[in-house]
Amino acid sequence: MRSRSPLVLRTATAAGLSLLAAATLAQTAPPPQNVVTLTANATVEVPKDWLTVVFSTTREGPDAAVVQAQLKQALDAALAEARRLARPGLVEVQTGAFSLYPRYAPPGSKPAPAQPGIVGWSGTTELVVEGRDTASIAQLTGRVQTMAIARVASSLSREARQRVEGDVTAQAIDNFRGKAEAVARQFGFSGWALREVAVQSDPGQPTQLPLLRAMASARSAPEDTLPVEAGKATVTATVNGSVQLK
């Protein structure tokens, strides 16, 4: 068996000692001096331009096939009305949840069912209509007669959110720079250098419009337009980071 040459052993030993020295220096090096952590944010309010209306209906009966057919009939009629207004980006239409489930007699119920087990069927279906043409969507609620309004939400469209996020992020960065300059001056330093930074934006959450709880329990009269006040959305950007005072 051949032994390693002394040159190879000396090279490996030197490399190991260098790595050990670097690790020891990193552990014993003092923390950086004159480093300040800062947070800055900016907020803007913009009108919400996206309306979402969810229609829903429920059917019950002893036969699953009949209940399913009734749900399909109600959904088809509502879809026919909604498709008349459908335009990409302005009014978008899609079917929502569709469920059919059995109903069981509660224990000890009287009179007892002729056969134990399933005593009937219940089903629910939904239709979702959303878009920027809020006036047309509001008018549609008066034309759909086979389904009731389940819920309504207003929010920002993707295009409006992207435009606003760019502006508010730029404002937050300017605020961060202003804070860094002020802190450096107040501590007696002539300038600063950026060490690390993180930028986050919050486009705001969709707002559920409260008027729908009252309207969801009753069908709209023909041509009865849903009153909608979308309000404004608050978009916030936050900049977190640290700077080295110079």
C-alpha positions as CSV (number, residue, x, y, z in Angstrom):
1,M,0.0,0.0,0.0
2,R,1.5,3.3,-1.1
3,S,1.5,6.2,1.4
4,R,0.5,9.8,0.6
5,S,3.4,12.1,-0.2
6,P,4.4,14.7,2.4
7,L,3.6,17.5,0.0
8,V,-0.1,16.4,-0.3
9,L,-0.4,16.1,3.5
10,R,1.1,19.5,4.1
11,T,-1.2,21.1,1.5
12,A,-4.3,19.5,3.1
13,T,-3.2,20.5,6.6
14,A,-2.6,24.1,5.5
15,A,-6.1,24.3,3.8
16,G,-7.7,22.9,7.0
17,L,-6.0,25.4,9.2
18,S,-7.0,28.3,6.9
19,L,-10.7,27.3,7.1
20,L,-10.5,26.9,10.8
21,A,-8.9,30.4,11.2
22,A,-11.6,31.9,9.0
23,A,-14.4,30.3,11.0
24,T,-12.8,31.5,14.3
25,L,-12.5,35.0,13.0
26,A,-16.1,35.1,11.8
27,Q,-17.2,34.0,15.3
28,T,-15.1,36.5,17.2
29,A,-15.5,39.5,14.8
30,P,-17.3,42.4,16.4
31,P,-20.8,43.3,15.2
32,P,-20.9,46.1,12.6
33,Q,-21.0,49.6,14.2
34,N,-23.3,52.5,13.4
35,V,-26.0,50.4,11.8
36,V,-29.6,51.6,12.1
37,T,-32.8,49.6,11.3
38,L,-35.6,51.6,9.7
39,T,-39.2,51.1,8.6
40,A,-41.2,53.4,6.3
41,N,-44.5,53.1,4.6
42,A,-47.0,54.8,2.3
43,T,-50.7,54.5,1.9
44,V,-53.1,55.6,-0.8
45,E,-56.9,55.3,-1.2
46,V,-58.4,54.5,-4.6
47,P,-62.0,53.8,-5.6
48,K,-62.8,50.1,-5.9
49,D,-63.6,49.2,-9.5
50,W,-64.4,45.4,-9.3
51,L,-67.8,44.0,-8.2
52,T,-68.5,40.4,-7.5
53,V,-72.0,39.1,-7.1
54,V,-72.7,35.4,-6.1
55,F,-76.2,34.0,-6.9
56,S,-77.4,30.9,-5.1
57,T,-80.4,28.6,-4.9
58,T,-81.3,25.5,-2.9
59,R,-83.8,22.7,-3.7
60,E,-85.1,19.8,-1.7
61,G,-87.1,16.7,-2.5
62,P,-87.4,12.9,-2.0
63,D,-85.7,12.1,-5.3
64,A,-82.1,12.9,-6.1
65,A,-82.6,13.1,-9.8
66,V,-85.5,15.4,-9.5
67,V,-83.6,17.8,-7.2
68,Q,-80.6,17.8,-9.5
69,A,-82.8,18.6,-12.5
70,Q,-84.4,21.5,-10.6
71,L,-81.0,22.9,-9.7
72,K,-79.9,22.6,-13.3
73,Q,-83.0,24.3,-14.6
74,A,-82.6,27.3,-12.2
75,L,-78.9,27.6,-13.1
76,D,-79.6,27.4,-16.8
77,A,-82.1,30.3,-16.6
78,A,-79.7,32.5,-14.6
79,L,-76.9,31.7,-17.0
80,A,-79.0,32.7,-20.0
81,E,-79.6,36.2,-18.4
82,A,-75.9,36.6,-17.4
83,R,-74.4,35.6,-20.7
84,R,-76.3,38.4,-22.4
85,L,-74.0,40.9,-20.6
86,A,-70.8,38.9,-20.6
87,R,-67.8,40.8,-21.9
88,P,-64.2,39.9,-21.1
89,G,-62.9,42.1,-18.3
90,L,-66.2,44.0,-18.0
91,V,-68.7,41.3,-17.1
92,E,-67.3,37.8,-16.5
93,V,-69.6,34.8,-15.8
94,Q,-68.8,31.4,-14.3
95,T,-70.6,28.7,-12.4
96,G,-69.8,28.2,-8.8
97,A,-70.3,25.4,-6.3
98,F,-72.8,22.6,-7.1
99,S,-73.6,20.1,-4.4
100,L,-76.2,17.4,-3.8
101,Y,-76.3,15.6,-0.5
102,P,-78.8,13.2,1.4
103,R,-81.0,14.1,4.3
104,Y,-81.4,11.6,7.2
105,A,-84.2,11.4,9.7
106,P,-83.1,12.5,13.1
107,P,-82.9,9.8,15.8
108,G,-86.3,9.1,17.4
109,S,-88.2,11.1,14.9
110,K,-92.0,10.5,14.6
111,P,-93.4,9.2,12.4
112,A,-90.5,6.9,11.6
113,P,-89.6,6.6,8.0
114,A,-90.8,3.5,6.2
115,Q,-87.2,2.5,5.5
116,P,-84.3,3.6,7.7
117,G,-81.6,5.8,6.1
118,I,-82.1,8.5,3.5
119,V,-85.4,10.4,3.7
120,G,-84.7,13.1,1.1
121,W,-82.1,15.1,-0.8
122,S,-80.9,18.7,-0.7
123,G,-78.9,20.5,-3.2
124,T,-77.3,23.9,-3.8
125,T,-75.8,25.6,-6.9
126,E,-74.1,29.0,-7.4
127,L,-73.5,31.5,-10.2
128,V,-70.7,34.0,-10.0
129,V,-70.8,37.3,-12.0
130,E,-68.0,39.8,-11.6
131,G,-66.3,42.7,-13.5
132,R,-65.6,46.4,-13.8
133,D,-69.0,47.2,-15.4
134,T,-70.7,47.5,-12.0
135,A,-73.8,49.2,-13.4
136,S,-74.6,46.3,-15.7
137,I,-73.9,43.7,-12.9
138,A,-76.2,45.6,-10.5
139,Q,-79.0,45.7,-13.1
140,L,-78.5,41.9,-13.7
141,T,-79.6,41.2,-10.1
142,G,-83.1,42.4,-11.0
143,R,-83.3,40.1,-14.0
144,V,-82.2,36.8,-12.4
145,Q,-85.4,35.3,-11.0
146,T,-84.5,31.7,-10.4
147,M,-81.6,32.4,-7.9
148,A,-81.2,34.7,-4.9
149,I,-78.3,36.9,-4.1
150,A,-76.0,35.1,-1.7
151,R,-73.2,37.7,-1.2
152,V,-71.5,40.7,-2.8
153,A,-68.0,41.9,-2.6
154,S,-66.1,44.9,-4.0
155,S,-62.4,45.1,-4.6
156,L,-59.7,46.5,-7.0
157,S,-59.2,45.0,-10.4
158,R,-55.8,43.4,-11.2
159,E,-54.9,46.3,-13.5
160,A,-55.8,49.0,-11.1
161,R,-54.0,47.2,-8.2
162,Q,-50.8,47.0,-10.3
163,R,-50.9,50.7,-11.2
164,V,-51.5,51.7,-7.6
165,E,-48.9,49.3,-6.1
166,G,-46.1,50.9,-8.3
167,D,-47.0,54.4,-7.2
168,V,-47.3,53.6,-3.5
169,T,-44.1,51.5,-3.5
170,A,-42.2,54.4,-5.0
171,Q,-43.6,56.7,-2.2
172,A,-42.6,54.2,0.5
173,I,-39.0,54.0,-0.9
174,D,-38.8,57.8,-0.9
175,N,-40.0,57.9,2.7
176,F,-37.3,55.3,3.6
177,R,-34.6,57.4,2.0
178,G,-35.8,60.5,3.8
179,K,-35.8,58.7,7.1
180,A,-32.2,57.4,6.5
181,E,-30.9,60.9,5.6
182,A,-32.6,62.5,8.7
183,V,-31.3,59.8,11.1
184,A,-27.8,60.2,9.7
185,R,-27.9,63.9,10.1
186,Q,-29.3,63.8,13.6
187,F,-26.5,61.4,14.7
188,G,-23.9,63.6,13.3
189,F,-23.0,61.6,10.2
190,S,-22.6,62.9,6.7
191,G,-24.3,60.1,4.8
192,W,-25.5,56.5,4.8
193,A,-25.2,53.3,2.8
194,L,-27.9,50.7,2.3
195,R,-27.1,47.3,3.8
196,E,-30.3,45.3,3.3
197,V,-33.9,46.1,2.4
198,A,-37.3,44.4,2.0
199,V,-40.3,45.9,0.2
200,Q,-43.8,44.6,0.7
201,S,-47.2,45.8,-0.5
202,D,-50.7,45.1,0.8
203,P,-53.4,45.7,-1.9
204,G,-56.2,45.4,0.6
205,Q,-58.9,42.7,1.0
206,P,-62.2,42.5,-0.9
207,T,-65.0,44.1,1.1
208,Q,-68.3,42.3,1.7
209,L,-71.1,44.6,1.1
210,P,-73.5,44.3,4.1
211,L,-76.8,45.1,2.3
212,L,-76.9,41.6,0.9
213,R,-78.0,39.7,4.0
214,A,-81.4,41.3,3.8
215,M,-81.7,40.8,0.0
216,A,-80.5,37.2,0.0
217,S,-83.6,35.9,1.7
218,A,-85.9,37.3,-1.0
219,R,-85.9,37.3,-4.8
220,S,-85.4,40.6,-6.6
221,A,-88.4,42.0,-8.4
222,P,-88.1,42.3,-12.2
223,E,-85.8,45.1,-13.2
224,D,-85.0,45.9,-9.6
225,T,-81.4,47.2,-9.6
226,L,-79.2,46.3,-6.7
227,P,-78.0,49.5,-5.0
228,V,-74.2,49.3,-4.8
229,E,-71.7,51.7,-3.1
230,A,-68.2,50.1,-3.6
231,G,-66.3,52.7,-1.5
232,K,-62.5,52.9,-1.6
233,A,-59.6,50.5,-1.2
234,T,-56.5,51.2,0.9
235,V,-53.3,50.1,-0.6
236,T,-50.1,50.2,1.6
237,A,-46.5,49.6,0.8
238,T,-43.8,49.0,3.5
239,V,-40.1,49.2,3.3
240,N,-37.9,47.5,6.0
241,G,-34.2,47.7,6.0
242,S,-30.9,48.6,7.7
243,V,-28.4,51.3,6.8
244,Q,-24.8,51.9,7.7
245,L,-24.2,55.5,8.9
246,K,-21.0,57.0,7.3
